[in-house]
């Protein structure tokens, strides 16, 4: 199993999510949204053409099975469309996995679960818009943002990039926050709710509070108070290997559905600022309004490599970057 710092550094060295070298830029793959992994909800991105051979189709014999579901041992790059690869069911290299039809395994990356259905944003406090609290001279979302469709306020799946979907940001206790989002989309989602992304100075003020703390809760790091230190990189766990190819698949919807990965908004009661904002350290990276591309606070694997707690800052990617670890919250005047 790959430990926290080793996993994080390997990921960064392969141009995936930025949890290490803060001076480098993304080098392709799923991390920059260019993997063709698009959202099943929007129809953007990957092909939906059925693949001969998977599940024993196309004249090829079934040579593996997952919980009784027959499949074919293929390179993960060839298991596309309406099929998903499952590790540890085929001999040979780790990238050779059992390719089975979508919907037949516990987590289907092509599915769009809606865990936030029926949840409602609370009224704002202190004259702030819904879901927000006052901090100094501005308002900020109490929780990391999730998405709803503008047309009917129905829930968008937090496990997929929104693509061209017309969505807006909401901040709801108990919701699964939106990962897989780039800075441009995050800004548009805030604006659709008559909010905006926080400036860097606003974000820092909200996280550090009036006492200028290093961590949301004080100046002493308390491991586990926030969702801040998953021991095994989720891609290593999901794909069953430490091979570098896994870091080209950081758009996989199952990464944030693994146990002990992404937490629901407000699930860590001690991870709260002096003024009542939750999860500003860990859980998801949070985009700010920096046009060059900045996200802050770390995420559930790492809150140390790019600075401690509130001071964690990532500037290695432009605003078109996204992967499972990128989220956001909004501010307002």
DAVEN-V613467 format. One record per backbone hydrogen bond with DSSP energy under -1.0 kcal/mol. NH is the residue of the N-H (numbers start at 1). CO is the residue of the C=O. E is the energy in kcal/mol with one decimal. If there is no record, write none. Layout:
nh->NH co->CO e->E
nh->NH co->CO e->E
//
This chain:
nh->7 co->3 e->-2.9
nh->8 co->4 e->-2.4
nh->9 co->5 e->-2.5
nh->10 co->6 e->-2.4
nh->11 co->7 e->-2.4
nh->12 co->8 e->-2.2
nh->13 co->9 e->-2.3
nh->14 co->10 e->-1.0
nh->15 co->12 e->-1.9
nh->16 co->11 e->-2.2
nh->32 co->29 e->-1.3
nh->33 co->30 e->-2.0
nh->34 co->29 e->-1.2
nh->43 co->39 e->-1.7
nh->46 co->36 e->-1.0
nh->54 co->51 e->-1.2
nh->55 co->99 e->-1.3
nh->56 co->53 e->-1.8
nh->57 co->54 e->-1.7
nh->60 co->57 e->-1.5
nh->63 co->71 e->-1.6
nh->64 co->71 e->-1.3
nh->66 co->69 e->-2.4
nh->69 co->66 e->-1.9
nh->71 co->64 e->-2.8
nh->72 co->99 e->-1.5
nh->74 co->97 e->-2.5
nh->76 co->95 e->-2.0
nh->78 co->75 e->-2.0
nh->80 co->78 e->-1.2
nh->84 co->100 e->-2.9
nh->86 co->98 e->-1.6
nh->96 co->93 e->-1.7
nh->97 co->74 e->-2.8
nh->98 co->86 e->-2.1
nh->99 co->72 e->-3.0
nh->100 co->84 e->-2.4
nh->102 co->82 e->-2.7
nh->104 co->101 e->-1.2
nh->111 co->108 e->-1.8
nh->117 co->114 e->-1.4
nh->119 co->116 e->-2.0
nh->125 co->132 e->-2.2
nh->128 co->125 e->-1.7
nh->131 co->122 e->-2.2
nh->132 co->129 e->-1.8
nh->133 co->140 e->-2.5
nh->135 co->138 e->-3.3
nh->138 co->135 e->-2.7
nh->139 co->332 e->-3.0
nh->140 co->133 e->-2.3
nh->141 co->330 e->-2.5
nh->142 co->131 e->-2.6
nh->145 co->328 e->-2.7
nh->146 co->170 e->-2.9
nh->148 co->168 e->-2.0
nh->149 co->154 e->-2.9
nh->150 co->166 e->-2.2
nh->153 co->149 e->-2.3
nh->156 co->147 e->-2.0
nh->160 co->157 e->-1.1
nh->165 co->162 e->-2.5
nh->167 co->165 e->-1.1
nh->168 co->148 e->-2.7
nh->169 co->189 e->-2.1
nh->170 co->146 e->-2.4
nh->174 co->265 e->-2.6
nh->175 co->172 e->-1.8
nh->178 co->145 e->-2.8
nh->179 co->158 e->-1.5
nh->180 co->323 e->-1.4
nh->181 co->326 e->-1.3
nh->183 co->319 e->-1.2
nh->184 co->319 e->-1.5
nh->186 co->182 e->-2.3
nh->187 co->183 e->-2.1
nh->188 co->184 e->-2.1
nh->189 co->185 e->-2.4
nh->190 co->186 e->-2.0
nh->191 co->187 e->-2.4
nh->192 co->188 e->-2.0
nh->193 co->190 e->-1.4
nh->194 co->191 e->-1.9
nh->195 co->190 e->-2.5
nh->196 co->331 e->-2.2
nh->203 co->199 e->-2.6
nh->204 co->200 e->-2.5
nh->205 co->201 e->-2.3
nh->206 co->202 e->-2.6
nh->207 co->203 e->-2.3
nh->208 co->204 e->-3.0
nh->209 co->205 e->-1.7
nh->212 co->209 e->-1.7
nh->213 co->208 e->-2.5
nh->215 co->218 e->-2.6
nh->218 co->215 e->-1.2
nh->225 co->222 e->-2.1
nh->228 co->226 e->-1.6
nh->230 co->300 e->-3.1
nh->237 co->233 e->-2.0
nh->238 co->234 e->-2.9
nh->239 co->235 e->-2.4
nh->240 co->236 e->-1.3
nh->246 co->243 e->-1.5
nh->247 co->244 e->-1.6
nh->248 co->245 e->-1.8
nh->249 co->246 e->-1.6
nh->252 co->249 e->-1.4
nh->255 co->252 e->-1.6
nh->257 co->254 e->-1.3
nh->265 co->175 e->-3.2
nh->267 co->264 e->-2.1
nh->271 co->268 e->-1.8
nh->272 co->270 e->-1.7
nh->273 co->277 e->-2.2
nh->276 co->273 e->-1.3
nh->278 co->142 e->-3.1
nh->279 co->271 e->-2.2
nh->282 co->297 e->-2.8
nh->283 co->227 e->-2.5
nh->284 co->282 e->-1.8
nh->285 co->325 e->-2.6
nh->286 co->296 e->-1.8
nh->287 co->327 e->-2.1
nh->288 co->294 e->-2.3
nh->289 co->198 e->-2.5
nh->293 co->290 e->-1.5
nh->295 co->314 e->-1.9
nh->296 co->286 e->-2.4
nh->297 co->312 e->-2.2
nh->299 co->302 e->-2.4
nh->300 co->283 e->-1.5
nh->307 co->304 e->-2.1
nh->309 co->303 e->-1.4
nh->310 co->214 e->-2.5
nh->311 co->308 e->-2.5
nh->312 co->309 e->-1.8
nh->313 co->306 e->-1.7
nh->314 co->295 e->-2.8
nh->321 co->318 e->-1.8
nh->322 co->31 e->-2.2
nh->324 co->250 e->-1.7
nh->326 co->323 e->-1.5
nh->327 co->285 e->-2.8
nh->331 co->196 e->-3.9
nh->332 co->139 e->-2.0
//
